[in-house]
Amino acid sequence: MPGGAGVRRPDHQTTTRPPVAEGGPEDGPPSAGGGPPEAEPGNLRPGSRPADGVTADAVLAPYLQGQAGDFLRSLRLHREHSAPSDANGQGAEAAARALRRSARRISGSLHTFRTVLDPVWADHLRTELAWLSGTLAREHAYAGRLTRLLDALHQLSGAAVPAARGTKPAATKSAGAGASPRSGAAAGPAPDAQGRAALGVGAARAGALLERQLTLARTRAHSAALQALGSSRFHAVADAVALLASEVPLAPGTTGRGAEALLEPAEHAEQRLIGAVAALPPDASAEPYNEAQDAPWHQTRLLLRLHRYAHEVVLGAADPVLTGAGHALDLHRDAAEAAAAAAAAARTPRIAPATAYALGVLHADQRHEVEAARAVFRETWPYAAAMTAP
């Protein structure tokens, strides 16, 4: 990647870290092999740039057209699996994930490489794809949040908290991909015997309350997604993506320009990411229960995603050096949103004190997961010089 992401000098020493899944369940399978090597911004190895003589449109257009083709195939599969005969809905859910995956990549690429595209077209389609991806993502987010919170309640209380409807009880989490980052000093304090007994009393009611609230939110999100997929706005988006699959509107004068025209916006995306990481508050000033400090971390996650997509465009493959850091930021987002859901449930009027206590412990647990995810990010971020914290 321009600017040095995922690249190193041939004589640069590397370190081995455990494998971590990339970017969460929506962005593909875990990468093979060890964790990311140490890297330094600004080091480009031979072959990390597009080949000489290749034009910008010859690099960008096939990528966008390929993602547009994936979008249309996923849409067709979603329609096929949304039929009443598909009772379990797993095919429709997988197709919706693939649809969001393509929409995010097209939207992110339109944002990063706007200067070499027709700007009016790029801005409009990017806005519409962001609307579609966000609308489709809400149902999946509520389902995942409920499962996460019920699993955490069970682990904290030891009580038999029913699994979320439509899901299988989670197996014991391992240290591999997708595992919770909770470990060591970052983990919340375990309740003592008296606290565990009090927690056990309210855990079942807290779980039932969370299930009612999040299942209702998921149902509404599902209805909104179905309404969106049947709207004229969505059909206009699908038509625009279908046109993109055959032709990419470029800015005047872009055709025939060298692929170097893509390097500057790609480097800008990388530098924005590195700058955002450098601006993150250091661990010494972190306040685990201060939700206002979550915003710069969420912004960093979005910038890392844009960088990853730009890397795919310019070099034709994902950037493996940021795999672990991206996964940690996904865990951070999930834990922060789960903590917010627990806090919202605790504000429900007229709930029993034991239920409120269980939700308070659950909120604290998820905030400690937020803190632990930040620690994992700092350990896996490959550009040590860009970190503010020691």
Order of alpha helices (4+ residues) and beta strands (2+ residues): alpha-alpha-alpha-alpha-alpha-alpha-alpha-alpha-alpha
